[in-house]
Amino acid sequence: MQDLIRRYETVFWIDADALIVDLGRDVISELDGDFDVYLAHHVQAEPAGAVVPNFGVVILRQSEYTSGMLDRLWSSTEFIDHNWWENAALMPILGYSPDPPWPHLGDTADSPHFGPLGLAWNSVPRACEDPHPAIRHHARADDRSFETRLAGMTADLQAVVASAAWAAAARSRRRLV
């Protein structure tokens, strides 16, 4: 990310356990405001009402702030063994405790640099799910069983491929008429 943000105006990061499931949507057109970083916040099942920022799908805009924030994030070596790795390192930056019950301790100087990314762009099945997802993130909150997560990702991929193939065939038929 650090290398990419130095070379590109906008970087769209998606964790390896997340899949784009709606190829017709443009995330940039859905951004609201002029922030350096955009990410979704997930409501937790326990404790009720707890909300956690999720760095698994993030849009970064090239700026001095973004480069410095990424440097601080990756320098937070105390979170290397934390269950949420870089997400745990992000939480204090945004004023959250990285440990349950994940209270929001208050806004920080970093908070104004972060904007909202709709839940559709980081929809976690059976945990923090959007009814019309653009990205389904099969995070461990979805299911701790790797096999179950892999099966969900496989089903999503097959559905996207089938949908894309159907759309391509429909475009081809229209050209023939």
Buried (B, 14 or more C-beta within 10 A) or exposed (E): BEEBBEEEEBBBBBBEBBBBBBEEBEBEEEBEEEBBBBBBBBEBEEEEEBBBBBBBBBBBBBBEBBBEBBEBBEEBEEBEEBEBEBBBBBBBBBBBBBEEEBEBEEEBEBEEBBBBBBBBBBBBBEBBBBEEBBBBBBBBBBBEEEEBBEEBBEEBEEEBEEBEEEEEEEEEEEEEE
